[in-house]
Structures are given as C-alpha cells and as structure tokens.
Amino acid sequence: MKTVSFIIIALLFLSCASETEQKSMDTVAELYGAKTSYSKGISTAVGQETIKKFTIKVSDSKMLDTIAPAASSGNIALMVYEGLTPKEKETYSGIDVELVHTTKDTAAFYYPKAVLQNVSKKSANFKIFSESILDNKYDRLETIKNVNDILDPIRNLVKIVIDQLELKLGDLESYKPFGIAEERDDIGSMYQYQGYFIFEKGAIPYIINIDVSEGKDEIIGYRIYN
C-alpha cells in the first residue's frame, strides 16, 4: 500500500490591520457593543491550496449573548468582507469569526470567500427591503419579491404593520442587521437575513428569506414580528 505523507504548515503573521480592515472591525464593535481584535494566518499542505484568512475575534457583547452564534457570526463575516477593498477580497480565502460571550462560552466559524460572495450579492435585497420601508417607498417592495413564492402584493400589508408599530413605538428611525443564517425546508435552502427595525421607543425584529441558489436573488418570504 502506498503511503502518502502530508506536511501541513500553519502560520500566523504579524501585520497591521489596513484602514479598511480596521474600519470593518470598528463597525462590528459599534453594532454589537463589543470588543474586537484580529489576526491573519496562512495554512498550507503539500499538494493542496494555500489558505490565507482574516480572523476577527468579538467579545464582551451582551447583544451577542442573545443571538444564535451561527447567525451573528455570519453577519460579522459579511460586514468584514464587504468592508474590504477589491484587492483584499481577492487576497483572503475566507473570514474566520471567533465569538467569546460574556459567559465565556466560545464559538468559531469559518466562511469561505465563495460563500461570502454569494451572501453579499443576495444581501442587496435585504438592504432594499429595509431602506424602502425606512424611506416610506413601499411600492419598491414589489420589485424585489419572487412572484412565484409571494403571490399577493405586499406593499399595503407591510405599510399597515409599520403604521401600527409606529402608533405604539413612535417613528421608525433606522434598521440594524444582526444575523444571517442558512435555513432549509422541503423545497431547498435559503439565506435568512435578520435585523431590527429601530423605533423611538423600542426595536422590533424582522427577517427576510432569499433562495441560496445562484441567480435567484428575490425575496421568497419575510416576517416583521409585531
């Protein structure tokens, strides 16, 4: 029997965070009320692709304690990825996210570049959904839904929900994304983008679902928790 030996080399290299990397970490820290730090590393094995990754460590956040780690880490990885320059996006093979909760429980997730590219592309309609509601442009919601999955118009339904929430919580002021998760049902896989609508007197969670498949970027479901 032929024996094949692999030599695996893992290196951490000292390098200052670039301006864009630091800005991404600052944005994560502000969103989650957290401390952030980073490292950069290379791992390689004979006959295999060299992996270069950026690792962000996020800790001391009460908000993170309330969110499923698989969801918060996905959003953090996306925030870091979208903050990079085009050259930096090509440089890294993926983003590592290390979470340290206030209870000292830890979790770690790795997001390859190909996954982040897909999640980033599809997140555009999460932003359009959120900003259309914030800007009171409800007609725009009809342009980003999948008509095969959401048969009826949604503009009026969403407006009614937001109007009712504003009666209780005051004006809608902003929105805050906090999580991304991959969910499955009988039909297939979807990305679930999770956020808060921020009102004068409180925050309300909401989600939108988008098919994981390439080229299917429309919203296939949504929910505002009122």
Backbone as CSV, one residue per row, in Angstrom:
resi,resn,N_x,N_y,N_z,CA_x,CA_y,CA_z,C_x,C_y,C_z
1,MET,0.852,-1.198,0.000,0.000,0.000,0.000,0.884,1.242,0.000
2,LYS,0.569,2.155,-0.862,1.358,3.377,-0.960,0.986,4.330,0.166
3,THR,1.974,4.859,0.824,1.742,5.806,1.909,2.023,7.216,1.421
4,VAL,1.073,8.102,1.649,1.232,9.497,1.248,1.331,10.346,2.503
5,SER,2.366,11.115,2.595,2.562,11.975,3.758,2.230,13.413,3.394
6,PHE,1.508,14.068,4.263,1.173,15.472,4.063,1.883,16.311,5.118
7,ILE,2.439,17.383,4.695,3.042,18.328,5.624,2.142,19.554,5.662
8,ILE,1.603,19.817,6.811,0.704,20.956,6.962,1.423,22.050,7.737
9,ILE,1.417,23.216,7.187,2.083,24.347,7.813,1.039,25.416,8.107
10,ALA,0.973,25.836,9.329,0.061,26.908,9.708,0.881,28.040,10.308
11,LEU,0.701,29.206,9.790,1.484,30.348,10.237,0.576,31.508,10.583
12,LEU,0.886,32.162,11.664,0.290,33.450,11.966,1.333,34.497,11.618
13,PHE,0.934,35.496,10.881,1.917,36.508,10.541,1.494,37.858,11.094
14,LEU,2.495,38.593,11.543,2.243,39.898,12.135,2.049,40.924,11.031
15,SER,0.949,41.582,11.073,0.660,42.610,10.082,-0.388,43.537,10.659
16,CYS,-0.170,44.811,10.505,-1.156,45.772,10.983,-2.419,45.659,10.137
17,ALA,-3.549,45.907,10.764,-4.797,45.940,10.013,-4.775,47.138,9.073
18,SER,-5.260,46.926,7.862,-5.369,48.040,6.929,-6.456,48.992,7.408
19,GLU,-6.543,50.133,6.771,-7.569,51.109,7.148,-8.964,50.521,6.986
20,THR,-9.177,49.775,5.896,-10.497,49.189,5.659,-10.784,48.054,6.636
21,GLU,-9.776,47.249,6.957,-9.968,46.174,7.931,-10.308,46.745,9.303
22,GLN,-9.590,47.795,9.700,-9.851,48.417,10.997,-11.242,49.041,11.034
23,LYS,-11.632,49.667,9.929,-12.964,50.278,9.873,-14.046,49.215,9.996
24,SER,-13.837,48.057,9.356,-14.807,46.962,9.458,-14.932,46.483,10.896
25,MET,-13.794,46.331,11.576,-13.828,45.886,12.972,-14.507,46.917,13.866
26,ASP,-14.267,48.191,13.593,-14.914,49.250,14.372,-16.428,49.223,14.170
27,THR,-16.860,48.936,12.938,-18.290,48.865,12.642,-18.934,47.700,13.384
28,VAL,-18.246,46.559,13.411,-18.742,45.395,14.158,-18.829,45.725,15.647
29,ALA,-17.787,46.362,16.172,-17.759,46.721,17.591,-18.915,47.651,17.951
30,GLU,-19.188,48.607,17.071,-20.267,49.557,17.330,-21.633,48.882,17.267
31,LEU,-21.831,48.021,16.263,-23.127,47.364,16.091,-23.478,46.484,17.284
32,TYR,-22.515,45.686,17.739,-22.790,44.711,18.788,-22.387,45.187,20.191
33,GLY,-21.847,46.401,20.291,-21.379,46.876,21.591,-20.307,45.963,22.143
34,ALA,-19.312,45.661,21.302,-18.340,44.612,21.613,-16.910,45.125,21.525
35,LYS,-15.988,44.289,21.995,-14.565,44.484,21.750,-14.163,43.600,20.575
36,THR,-13.273,44.091,19.736,-12.819,43.290,18.601,-11.298,43.277,18.530
37,SER,-10.771,42.184,18.032,-9.346,42.072,17.739,-9.217,41.188,16.506
38,TYR,-8.009,41.045,15.997,-7.856,40.311,14.747,-6.515,39.591,14.695
39,SER,-6.425,38.670,13.748,-5.155,38.055,13.378,-5.254,37.657,11.914
40,LYS,-4.107,37.420,11.307,-4.057,36.970,9.921,-3.203,35.712,9.877
41,GLY,-3.625,34.737,9.095,-2.896,33.481,9.083,-2.879,32.814,7.726
42,ILE,-1.894,31.938,7.554,-1.757,31.146,6.332,-1.628,29.683,6.727
43,SER,-2.364,28.816,6.065,-2.188,27.376,6.259,-2.037,26.731,4.890
44,THR,-1.139,25.756,4.814,-0.884,25.109,3.534,-0.518,23.655,3.759
45,ALA,-0.830,22.822,2.800,-0.464,21.410,2.833,0.074,21.029,1.463
46,VAL,0.998,20.084,1.446,1.601,19.656,0.190,0.513,19.178,-0.768
47,GLY,0.507,19.747,-1.953,-0.461,19.351,-2.968,-1.830,19.973,-2.812
48,GLN,-1.989,20.863,-1.835,-3.283,21.497,-1.629,-3.146,23.014,-1.698
49,GLU,-4.290,23.652,-1.848,-4.316,25.108,-1.979,-3.915,25.781,-0.669
50,THR,-3.139,26.829,-0.776,-2.793,27.631,0.394,-3.995,28.482,0.797
51,ILE,-4.296,28.471,2.080,-5.434,29.232,2.593,-4.918,30.413,3.407
52,LYS,-5.338,31.590,3.021,-4.991,32.801,3.749,-6.282,33.403,4.290
53,LYS,-6.354,33.555,5.599,-7.607,34.019,6.174,-7.404,35.159,7.166
54,PHE,-8.452,35.948,7.275,-8.521,37.039,8.247,-9.430,36.572,9.374
55,THR,-8.951,36.662,10.598,-9.735,36.232,11.759,-10.116,37.437,12.596
56,ILE,-11.407,37.574,12.859,-11.887,38.615,13.763,-12.422,37.949,15.023
57,LYS,-11.989,38.448,16.158,-12.448,37.951,17.453,-13.350,39.009,18.070
58,VAL,-14.541,38.597,18.473,-15.536,39.529,19.010,-15.914,39.063,20.412
59,SER,-15.841,39.973,21.378,-16.071,39.580,22.771,-16.777,40.692,23.545
60,ASP,-17.196,40.333,24.769,-17.776,41.291,25.724,-18.989,42.027,25.156
61,SER,-19.901,41.268,24.550,-21.106,41.869,23.978,-22.348,41.211,24.563
62,LYS,-23.145,41.977,25.271,-24.404,41.449,25.794,-25.374,41.134,24.660
63,MET,-25.294,41.899,23.584,-26.171,41.650,22.443,-25.888,40.285,21.826
64,LEU,-24.608,39.931,21.693,-24.251,38.636,21.107,-24.752,37.477,21.960
65,ASP,-24.886,37.698,23.259,-25.391,36.644,24.144,-26.818,36.244,23.790
66,THR,-27.543,37.125,23.103,-28.961,36.885,22.815,-29.202,36.346,21.410
67,ILE,-28.139,36.186,20.620,-28.275,35.781,19.219,-27.581,34.444,19.003
68,ALA,-28.185,33.584,18.203,-27.558,32.303,17.881,-26.195,32.558,17.241
69,PRO,-25.132,31.917,17.735,-23.783,32.174,17.207,-23.655,31.966,15.701
70,ALA,-24.352,30.965,15.162,-24.266,30.717,13.722,-24.830,31.881,12.915
71,ALA,-25.788,32.610,13.499,-26.383,33.754,12.804,-25.534,35.011,12.961
72,SER,-25.119,35.315,14.194,-24.322,36.530,14.413,-22.978,36.445,13.696
73,SER,-22.367,35.260,13.700,-21.060,35.119,13.048,-21.170,35.335,11.543
74,GLY,-22.280,34.888,10.949,-22.477,35.103,9.519,-22.560,36.575,9.173
75,ASN,-23.264,37.330,10.005,-23.375,38.766,9.760,-22.042,39.470,9.971
76,ILE,-21.300,39.047,10.987,-19.986,39.644,11.249,-19.035,39.379,10.084
77,ALA,-19.018,38.139,9.597,-18.153,37.808,8.462,-18.511,38.646,7.243
78,LEU,-19.813,38.830,7.007,-20.247,39.635,5.864,-19.827,41.090,6.035
79,MET,-19.955,41.628,7.243,-19.563,43.015,7.489,-18.077,43.221,7.221
80,VAL,-17.260,42.266,7.665,-15.820,42.371,7.414,-15.544,42.274,5.918
81,TYR,-16.144,41.285,5.271,-15.905,41.061,3.839,-16.307,42.282,3.012
82,GLU,-17.483,42.829,3.281,-17.961,43.957,2.482,-17.161,45.227,2.749
83,GLY,-16.454,45.277,3.868,-15.630,46.438,4.162,-14.258,46.404,3.514
84,LEU,-13.880,45.256,2.947,-12.557,45.116,2.339,-12.501,45.763,0.960
85,THR,-11.310,46.116,0.548,-11.110,46.595,-0.816,-11.207,45.404,-1.771
86,PRO,-11.440,45.641,-3.067,-11.464,44.531,-4.030,-10.193,43.678,-3.983
87,LYS,-9.041,44.308,-3.807,-7.787,43.562,-3.741,-7.743,42.685,-2.501
88,GLU,-8.201,43.213,-1.358,-8.212,42.433,-0.119,-9.184,41.262,-0.217
89,LYS,-10.306,41.477,-0.892,-11.271,40.389,-1.066,-10.660,39.235,-1.848
90,GLU,-9.803,39.554,-2.804,-9.133,38.512,-3.580,-8.002,37.865,-2.792
91,THR,-7.396,38.628,-1.893,-6.247,38.124,-1.128,-6.642,37.016,-0.164
92,TYR,-7.760,37.205,0.547,-8.151,36.250,1.581,-8.989,35.112,1.005
93,SER,-8.731,33.909,1.501,-9.527,32.738,1.112,-10.855,32.709,1.851
94,GLY,-10.910,33.386,2.993,-12.130,33.409,3.777,-11.954,34.196,5.059
95,ILE,-13.040,34.293,5.815,-13.064,35.039,7.072,-13.378,34.074,8.208
96,ASP,-12.544,34.099,9.237,-12.784,33.352,10.470,-13.437,34.284,11.487
97,VAL,-14.458,33.798,12.171,-15.104,34.584,13.223,-15.027,33.796,14.528
98,GLU,-14.431,34.409,15.538,-14.358,33.806,16.867,-15.202,34.644,17.822
99,LEU,-16.133,33.995,18.494,-17.022,34.673,19.429,-16.689,34.255,20.855
100,VAL,-16.615,35.234,21.740,-16.434,34.965,23.165,-17.559,35.687,23.897
101,HIS,-18.511,34.913,24.415,-19.661,35.512,25.078,-19.290,35.972,26.488
102,THR,-20.155,36.780,27.072,-19.871,37.284,28.416,-19.853,36.152,29.438
103,THR,-20.464,35.021,29.090,-20.436,33.829,29.946,-19.140,33.044,29.778
104,LYS,-18.272,33.518,28.860,-17.000,32.879,28.499,-17.184,31.669,27.583
105,ASP,-18.425,31.380,27.180,-18.636,30.367,26.150,-18.064,30.884,24.835
106,THR,-17.513,29.978,24.044,-16.891,30.390,22.791,-17.485,29.625,21.608
107,ALA,-17.353,30.205,20.439,-17.777,29.552,19.200,-16.925,30.115,18.073
108,ALA,-16.661,29.289,17.069,-15.833,29.725,15.943,-16.432,29.205,14.641
109,PHE,-16.410,30.054,13.620,-16.981,29.712,12.321,-16.070,30.245,11.223
110,TYR,-15.940,29.461,10.151,-15.139,29.882,9.003,-16.045,30.028,7.789
111,TYR,-15.916,31.158,7.083,-16.738,31.444,5.914,-15.838,31.619,4.692
112,PRO,-15.846,30.645,3.772,-15.020,30.752,2.564,-15.452,31.937,1.700
113,LYS,-14.531,32.411,0.900,-14.788,33.570,0.051,-15.985,33.348,-0.873
114,ALA,-16.103,32.155,-1.448,-17.199,31.888,-2.381,-18.561,32.045,-1.705
115,VAL,-18.660,31.603,-0.457,-19.909,31.748,0.288,-20.198,33.217,0.556
116,LEU,-19.182,33.959,0.968,-19.367,35.376,1.271,-19.746,36.174,0.027
117,GLN,-19.192,35.801,-1.117,-19.560,36.475,-2.363,-21.050,36.305,-2.641
118,ASN,-21.552,35.097,-2.446,-22.965,34.814,-2.703,-23.865,35.513,-1.688
119,VAL,-23.491,35.438,-0.415,-24.276,36.081,0.638,-24.306,37.596,0.438
120,SER,-23.168,38.153,0.040,-23.080,39.598,-0.175,-23.976,40.043,-1.324
121,LYS,-23.943,39.297,-2.413,-24.767,39.649,-3.570,-26.248,39.632,-3.209
122,LYS,-26.664,38.606,-2.493,-28.076,38.461,-2.161,-28.518,39.433,-1.068
123,SER,-27.571,39.926,-0.280,-27.928,40.852,0.800,-28.426,42.191,0.273
124,ALA,-28.189,42.462,-1.011,-28.634,43.737,-1.589,-30.138,43.922,-1.421
125,ASN,-30.897,42.838,-1.573,-32.349,42.968,-1.459,-32.812,43.077,-0.010
126,PHE,-32.015,42.597,0.930,-32.311,42.874,2.345,-32.196,44.379,2.601
127,LYS,-31.157,44.981,2.043,-30.958,46.423,2.221,-32.066,47.215,1.537
128,ILE,-32.449,46.789,0.325,-33.525,47.485,-0.381,-34.838,47.364,0.388
129,PHE,-35.137,46.164,0.880,-36.347,45.943,1.673,-36.370,46.889,2.873
130,SER,-35.269,46.926,3.604,-35.190,47.722,4.830,-35.258,49.219,4.537
131,GLU,-34.500,49.668,3.545,-34.435,51.097,3.246,-35.713,51.599,2.587
132,SER,-36.391,50.738,1.827,-37.662,51.135,1.215,-38.705,51.416,2.289
133,ILE,-38.724,50.587,3.320,-39.657,50.797,4.432,-39.266,52.047,5.212
134,LEU,-37.975,52.207,5.455,-37.493,53.373,6.195,-37.816,54.670,5.454
135,ASP,-37.721,54.637,4.121,-37.953,55.832,3.301,-39.406,55.979,2.854
136,ASN,-40.275,55.078,3.352,-41.697,55.131,3.008,-41.932,54.946,1.506
137,LYS,-41.128,54.078,0.885,-41.266,53.783,-0.545,-41.708,52.327,-0.703
138,TYR,-42.930,52.059,-0.285,-43.416,50.684,-0.207,-43.611,50.037,-1.578
139,ASP,-43.864,50.837,-2.602,-44.046,50.266,-3.938,-42.806,49.499,-4.393
140,ARG,-41.660,49.914,-3.902,-40.411,49.275,-4.321,-40.324,47.821,-3.860
141,LEU,-41.069,47.474,-2.821,-41.042,46.104,-2.309,-41.517,45.103,-3.359
142,GLU,-42.406,45.550,-4.230,-42.947,44.643,-5.247,-41.894,44.252,-6.283
143,THR,-40.841,45.053,-6.406,-39.819,44.796,-7.433,-38.766,43.795,-6.984
144,ILE,-38.740,43.456,-5.695,-37.677,42.577,-5.195,-38.215,41.253,-4.656
145,LYS,-39.506,41.001,-4.816,-40.072,39.741,-4.339,-40.158,38.748,-5.489
146,ASN,-40.116,37.470,-5.157,-40.327,36.414,-6.142,-41.833,36.181,-6.261
147,VAL,-42.376,36.470,-7.430,-43.833,36.428,-7.598,-44.385,35.008,-7.537
148,ASN,-43.524,34.012,-7.683,-43.985,32.626,-7.572,-44.115,32.183,-6.121
149,ASP,-43.367,32.829,-5.243,-43.410,32.485,-3.819,-44.301,33.431,-3.023
150,ILE,-44.349,34.685,-3.432,-45.208,35.675,-2.769,-46.189,36.166,-3.823
151,LEU,-47.366,35.582,-3.839,-48.310,35.820,-4.934,-48.993,37.182,-4.840
152,ASP,-49.344,37.592,-3.639,-50.119,38.818,-3.464,-49.216,40.027,-3.254
153,PRO,-49.708,41.221,-3.576,-48.942,42.440,-3.293,-48.647,42.555,-1.797
154,ILE,-47.479,43.080,-1.469,-47.102,43.180,-0.053,-46.985,44.620,0.424
155,ARG,-47.008,45.580,-0.510,-46.761,46.972,-0.124,-47.726,47.448,0.959
156,ASN,-49.018,47.170,0.764,-50.012,47.660,1.720,-49.952,46.904,3.039
157,LEU,-49.705,45.596,2.963,-49.627,44.790,4.185,-48.476,45.251,5.073
158,VAL,-47.323,45.487,4.457,-46.157,45.929,5.227,-46.396,47.318,5.804
159,LYS,-46.984,48.192,5.014,-47.252,49.556,5.495,-48.194,49.541,6.702
160,ILE,-49.205,48.688,6.656,-50.144,48.593,7.780,-49.415,48.163,9.050
161,VAL,-48.529,47.175,8.921,-47.774,46.693,10.083,-46.896,47.801,10.658
162,ILE,-46.178,48.507,9.780,-45.294,49.582,10.249,-46.103,50.716,10.874
163,ASP,-47.230,51.071,10.268,-48.079,52.130,10.831,-48.555,51.755,12.232
164,GLN,-48.931,50.486,12.416,-49.390,50.035,13.732,-48.254,50.086,14.758
165,LEU,-47.063,49.699,14.323,-45.916,49.736,15.228,-45.550,51.169,15.605
166,GLU,-45.677,52.085,14.657,-45.357,53.486,14.956,-46.356,54.091,15.943
167,LEU,-47.597,53.621,15.912,-48.573,54.100,16.891,-48.158,53.708,18.309
168,LYS,-47.523,52.539,18.437,-47.109,52.047,19.757,-45.717,52.528,20.160
169,LEU,-44.805,52.614,19.163,-43.386,52.815,19.483,-42.802,54.122,18.955
170,GLY,-43.622,54.946,18.332,-43.098,56.188,17.773,-42.528,55.973,16.381
171,ASP,-41.910,57.009,15.843,-41.425,56.977,14.463,-40.354,55.905,14.250
172,LEU,-40.386,55.313,13.057,-39.317,54.407,12.639,-38.097,55.250,12.296
173,GLU,-36.957,54.949,12.933,-35.771,55.791,12.787,-34.657,55.152,11.963
174,SER,-34.499,53.834,12.061,-33.393,53.181,11.365,-33.611,51.674,11.376
175,TYR,-32.663,50.951,10.827,-32.690,49.494,10.930,-31.282,49.001,11.230
176,LYS,-31.203,47.810,11.799,-29.912,47.267,12.213,-29.856,45.771,11.887
177,PRO,-29.039,45.358,10.917,-28.879,43.920,10.659,-28.071,43.280,11.783
178,PHE,-28.465,42.077,12.201,-27.702,41.450,13.286,-27.358,39.987,13.029
179,GLY,-27.981,39.349,12.020,-27.688,37.934,11.828,-27.979,37.456,10.419
180,ILE,-27.275,36.407,10.019,-27.533,35.716,8.753,-27.407,34.223,9.025
181,ALA,-28.415,33.470,8.627,-28.378,32.022,8.839,-28.826,31.314,7.571
182,GLU,-28.338,30.103,7.385,-28.820,29.281,6.279,-29.860,28.315,6.825
183,GLU,-31.053,28.379,6.270,-32.161,27.541,6.706,-32.561,26.593,5.579
184,ARG,-33.230,25.506,5.947,-33.699,24.531,4.962,-35.172,24.220,5.190
185,ASP,-35.881,23.966,4.087,-37.245,23.464,4.180,-37.411,22.348,3.154
186,ASP,-38.647,21.952,2.881,-38.888,20.843,1.957,-38.489,21.181,0.524
187,ILE,-38.413,22.461,0.213,-38.110,22.886,-1.156,-36.610,23.019,-1.384
188,GLY,-35.886,23.523,-0.390,-34.449,23.721,-0.559,-33.867,24.592,0.533
189,SER,-32.730,25.227,0.225,-32.018,26.051,1.201,-32.250,27.528,0.926
190,MET,-32.198,28.308,1.988,-32.375,29.750,1.858,-31.480,30.458,2.866
191,TYR,-31.111,31.685,2.519,-30.444,32.556,3.478,-31.516,33.366,4.201
192,GLN,-31.411,33.392,5.511,-32.326,34.204,6.307,-31.549,35.401,6.859
193,TYR,-31.905,36.584,6.390,-31.278,37.824,6.849,-32.118,38.382,7.992
194,GLN,-31.471,38.662,9.111,-32.172,39.048,10.336,-31.772,40.461,10.750
195,GLY,-32.764,41.238,11.174,-32.463,42.603,11.581,-33.470,43.132,12.584
196,TYR,-33.206,44.341,13.057,-34.135,45.068,13.922,-34.565,46.348,13.212
197,PHE,-35.852,46.644,13.244,-36.321,47.986,12.933,-36.270,48.781,14.235
198,ILE,-35.603,49.926,14.195,-35.412,50.735,15.398,-36.422,51.880,15.400
199,PHE,-37.303,51.870,16.387,-38.288,52.929,16.571,-37.854,53.832,17.728
200,GLU,-38.564,54.919,17.918,-38.228,55.854,19.000,-38.209,55.165,20.362
201,LYS,-39.140,54.224,20.567,-39.306,53.643,21.896,-39.054,52.138,21.933
202,GLY,-38.338,51.625,20.959,-38.072,50.193,21.006,-37.608,49.643,19.670
203,ALA,-37.282,48.361,19.669,-36.793,47.684,18.469,-37.641,46.447,18.202
204,ILE,-37.924,46.199,16.931,-38.733,45.056,16.514,-37.926,44.207,15.533
205,PRO,-37.782,42.907,15.800,-37.029,42.054,14.871,-37.818,41.744,13.599
206,TYR,-37.088,41.500,12.529,-37.709,41.079,11.273,-36.721,40.218,10.500
207,ILE,-37.246,39.433,9.570,-36.408,38.564,8.744,-36.886,38.626,7.299
208,ILE,-35.965,38.366,6.377,-36.354,38.083,5.003,-35.586,36.845,4.553
209,ASN,-36.194,36.069,3.667,-35.593,34.841,3.154,-35.312,34.973,1.664
210,ILE,-34.134,34.505,1.257,-33.730,34.531,-0.148,-33.118,33.181,-0.497
211,ASP,-33.503,32.636,-1.643,-33.001,31.338,-2.098,-31.479,31.357,-2.194
212,VAL,-30.848,30.273,-1.746,-29.388,30.164,-1.808,-28.891,30.042,-3.247
213,SER,-29.717,29.492,-4.130,-29.289,29.168,-5.491,-28.791,30.389,-6.254
214,GLU,-27.781,30.165,-7.078,-27.219,31.220,-7.916,-28.286,31.776,-8.846
215,GLY,-28.360,33.106,-8.929,-29.289,33.751,-9.846,-30.693,33.932,-9.305
216,LYS,-30.971,33.416,-8.115,-32.292,33.575,-7.511,-32.160,34.507,-6.312
217,ASP,-32.238,35.809,-6.585,-31.924,36.812,-5.572,-33.145,37.515,-5.000
218,GLU,-34.345,37.167,-5.488,-35.544,37.832,-4.990,-35.939,37.286,-3.615
219,ILE,-36.713,38.075,-2.908,-37.220,37.672,-1.597,-38.302,36.612,-1.781
220,ILE,-38.180,35.510,-1.039,-39.184,34.445,-1.133,-40.040,34.370,0.134
221,GLY,-39.715,35.184,1.125,-40.510,35.224,2.343,-40.006,36.319,3.264
222,TYR,-40.866,36.789,4.147,-40.471,37.822,5.101,-41.386,37.746,6.316
223,ARG,-40.938,38.326,7.405,-41.785,38.438,8.593,-41.313,39.605,9.440
224,ILE,-42.258,40.426,9.869,-41.990,41.501,10.824,-42.709,41.119,12.111
225,TYR,-41.968,40.971,13.186,-42.532,40.451,14.432,-43.212,41.584,15.203
226,ASN,-44.516,41.682,15.029,-45.258,42.757,15.690,-46.177,42.218,16.768
